[in-house]
Amino acid sequence: MIAIAAVVLGAAGWVLMRQRAARAETVSQQADRLAAAAALDLVAVCVAAGLTPGAAASRVAGMQKAPAWLAAVDEALAAGVPLHDALGRPGVAEREWLRRALDPVAAASRSGGPVPDALDRAVSRLRDDVRRDREERARRLPVALLLPLTCCVLPAVVLVVVAPMLVRMLIGVS
């Protein structure tokens, strides 16, 4: 009996640890997406103000909380690499979500299209992804609260409301 309880508790602990690790990864990824969106937004503002994409990336990469991938883009642009090649370098878009966001910027640079518009689309895509992730987590919240509600609140209500009524019925007090 004790062995079964130990196995059940061990499995429950393992599941909880995996859920906590997945939640921490999701929160970290959302923070990375928001940081990337903020950095790209600043680059877009600098480009709209008249700076070249290289100068804008250099200006934003020099900031204290700039993402590491932007520093890699800045180094590549300083070395004379075109913007579309700098965005495709290793260390820049290693994550799929960042690659998807930066692809329109690279395509605009490659074709000679408007880079500020592509930057705005990239920022919108990153912010939409974060919003969707947060909405998904909010939709799962009622399901996650079902177990504590059932195990903690329901027994308390039974003890406080139903038990006194049953005692009165059994004793015959009116």
C-alpha positions in Angstrom: 0.0 0.0 0.0 2.8 2.4 0.9 4.6 1.5 -2.3 1.6 2.4 -4.4 1.2 5.7 -2.6 4.9 6.4 -3.2 4.6 5.6 -6.9 1.5 7.8 -7.2 3.1 10.7 -5.3 6.3 10.3 -7.4 4.3 10.4 -10.6 2.4 13.4 -9.5 5.6 15.2 -8.5 7.1 14.4 -11.9 4.1 15.7 -13.7 4.1 18.9 -11.7 7.8 19.5 -12.3 7.3 19.0 -16.1 4.4 21.5 -16.0 6.4 24.0 -14.1 9.3 23.7 -16.5 7.0 24.1 -19.5 5.4 27.1 -17.9 8.7 28.7 -17.3 9.8 28.1 -20.9 6.5 29.7 -22.1 7.0 32.7 -19.9 10.6 33.0 -21.0 9.6 32.8 -24.7 7.0 35.4 -24.2 9.5 37.8 -22.6 11.9 37.1 -25.5 9.1 37.9 -28.0 8.2 41.1 -26.2 11.9 42.1 -26.1 12.3 41.4 -29.8 9.1 43.4 -30.6 10.4 46.3 -28.6 13.8 46.2 -30.2 12.3 46.0 -33.7 9.9 48.8 -32.9 12.8 51.0 -31.9 14.7 50.0 -35.1 11.6 50.9 -37.1 11.3 54.3 -35.4 15.0 55.0 -36.1 14.6 54.0 -39.8 11.4 56.1 -40.1 13.4 59.0 -38.6 15.9 58.7 -41.5 18.6 56.4 -40.3 19.7 53.4 -42.4 18.8 50.0 -41.1 22.4 49.4 -40.2 22.7 52.7 -38.2 19.3 52.0 -36.6 20.4 48.5 -35.6 23.6 49.9 -34.2 21.8 52.5 -32.2 19.3 50.0 -30.7 21.9 47.3 -30.2 23.9 49.7 -28.0 21.1 50.0 -25.6 21.3 48.2 -22.2 18.5 45.7 -22.7 18.9 45.0 -26.4 18.5 41.3 -27.4 21.7 39.4 -28.3 20.5 38.6 -31.8 20.4 42.3 -32.6 24.0 42.7 -31.6 24.9 39.9 -34.0 23.0 41.8 -36.8 24.8 45.0 -35.9 28.2 43.3 -36.1 27.3 41.8 -39.5 26.1 45.1 -40.8 29.2 46.8 -39.5 31.3 44.2 -41.4 29.5 45.2 -44.7 27.1 42.3 -44.9 23.7 43.2 -46.5 20.7 43.4 -44.2 19.0 40.3 -45.7 22.2 38.2 -45.2 22.8 39.6 -41.7 19.2 38.6 -40.7 19.9 35.0 -41.9 23.2 34.5 -40.1 23.6 31.9 -37.4 22.9 33.3 -33.9 20.4 35.8 -35.3 17.2 33.8 -36.1 17.8 30.5 -34.3 14.3 30.4 -33.0 11.5 29.6 -35.4 9.3 32.5 -34.2 12.0 35.0 -34.7 12.9 33.7 -38.1 9.2 34.0 -39.2 9.1 37.5 -37.9 12.3 38.6 -39.6 11.6 36.9 -43.0 9.5 39.9 -44.3 12.3 42.3 -43.3 14.9 40.3 -45.1 12.6 39.9 -48.1 12.0 43.7 -48.2 15.7 44.3 -48.0 16.5 41.8 -50.7 14.0 43.1 -53.1 14.5 46.8 -52.3 11.0 47.2 -50.8 10.1 49.4 -47.9 12.0 48.1 -44.8 10.0 50.2 -42.3 6.7 48.6 -43.4 8.3 45.2 -43.0 9.6 46.1 -39.6 6.1 47.2 -38.6 4.6 43.9 -39.8 7.3 41.9 -37.9 6.5 43.8 -34.7 2.8 43.2 -35.2 3.4 39.5 -35.7 5.5 39.2 -32.6 3.0 41.0 -30.4 0.1 39.0 -31.9 1.9 35.8 -31.0 2.4 36.9 -27.4 -1.3 37.9 -27.2 -2.4 34.5 -28.6 -0.2 32.7 -26.1 -1.6 34.7 -23.2 -5.1 34.1 -24.3 -4.5 30.4 -24.6 -3.1 30.3 -21.0 -6.2 32.3 -19.9 -8.5 29.8 -21.6 -6.8 26.9 -19.7 -7.1 28.6 -16.3 -10.6 27.4 -15.5 -9.6 23.8 -16.1 -6.5 24.2 -13.9 -8.7 25.7 -11.1 -11.2 22.8 -11.3 -9.1 20.4 -9.2 -8.3 22.8 -6.3 -11.9 24.0 -6.3 -13.3 20.4 -6.2 -10.8 19.2 -3.6 -10.6 22.2 -1.2 -13.7 24.3 -1.5 -16.4 21.7 -2.0 -15.5 19.7 1.1 -15.5 22.9 3.1 -18.9 23.8 1.9 -20.2 20.4 2.7 -18.8 20.6 6.2 -20.2 24.1 6.9 -23.6 23.9 5.2 -24.7 20.3 4.7 -23.2 18.6 7.8 -25.1 20.8 10.3 -28.4 20.1 8.4 -27.8 16.3 8.5 -26.9 16.5 12.2 -30.2 18.3 12.9 -32.2 15.8 10.9 -30.6 12.8 12.7 -31.1 14.3 16.1 -34.6 15.5 15.3 -34.1 19.1 16.3 -36.3 21.5 14.4 
